[in-house]
Amino acid sequence: MGEKLKLTISGIVAGIFSGLLGVGGGIIMIPIMVSYFNLSQHQAHATSLAVIVPTAITSSIIYGFHGQLDLPIAINLAAGSILGAAIGAKIMVKIPADQLKRIFGILLVLVGLRMVSL
């Protein structure tokens, strides 16, 4: 199977989870990119963020057509997220890859535990 096809299939899987569960794709794509496509942890995080934009726009439009989007809340969260993303990206490039991987793993576990306990 060609590299482009593998990437496309990975994107489809991440997109399905993103649209279905609102996970943004990062929890699916980052581990795939690091382990399967041999990207560095930093490259995977940056690439995941680039992929989230079209994924989020597409899902938001569809959810909006179905009356599920709270636009005022989305706009306010987006404004804060833009500032937070800039700060986070500047911090991320200073963190060693192994430490970044650990932090990401801990976050996944904590979010998973929180979701299960709801």
N, C-alpha and C positions, 0 to 999 in steps of 0.2 A: 504494500500500500504506500502511495507517495506521501511525502511530507505535507504537501498542501491539503491533500484529502484528510490526513490525520488531524491537521489543524482545524479544518472545516468541521469535521465530526466533533472534535472537542468543543468548538464554538457552539455548535448546535446543542450539545448536551448542557453546556453552561447556560446558554440562552433559555433553554426549557426550564432549568432550575430557577433562573433569575425571574422569568416571567411568572412561573408557578408559585414560587416561594418568596420572591422579593429579596433574594440573597445577594444580588449584585454581581454574581458570577465569580467574585474573588475567592470564595471558599472552595469553589470547584476548580477554577482556572489556575490559581497560583500553585497548588500541589501538582497539577498536571504539567504545567510549564517547567517547574523545577525538576521533577522526577522523570518525565517522559520526553521533554524537548530540550533538556539540559540547559535551561536558562539559569542565570544566577538568581538568587533570591531577590536582589534589587531589580534586575531586569523583569522578573515575573511580576513584581508589585507594580512597576511602572506600566508594563504592557497591559496588565489587568485593568488599571485605571483608564487607559486609552480605549479599551474595549467596552467599558461600562457606559460610556457616553451614548453611543448609538443604541445599545441594548436598553438603557433606561428611557431614552426618548421613545423608542418603539413601544415598549410596554406601557409607558405613561399615556401615550395617545390611545391605545386600545382600552386601558382601564378608564380613561376619561370618557370615551364613547359609551361605556357601560355605567357611567355615573359613580365610579369608585374612587375618583381622584379628588382630594381636597386641595384645590389649587392655592388658596391663601397659605395654608400650612406648608405646602410644597415649596412655594416661593420663598418663604421665610427660612425654611430648612436649607434650601439651596444657597441662599445668601451666606448663611453661616458656614455651610459646607465648603464653599469656595475659599473662604479665609482659612478654615481649618485644614483643607487639603494642601494649601500652599505652605502652611506651617509644618504639617506632617511630612511633606515631601522634603523640605529642607532638613528636618531632623533625621528622616530615614536614610539619607545618603551618608550620614555620619555614623550609623550603627553598623557594626560588622555583620556579615551575612549570617553567621551561625547564631548570633544573638537575635537578629531580626527573625530568623526562622523559629526560634524558641518563643519569642514574643507572639508571633502569629499563631503558633500552635496552642499556646496558653489561651489566647483570645478565643480560638475556635472551641476549646473545651469549655471555657466559661460561658460563652454564648449558648453552646449546646445544653449545658446544665440548666441555664436559665430558661431556655425554651421548654425543656422537659418538665421543669418544676412548675410551669404556669398552670 
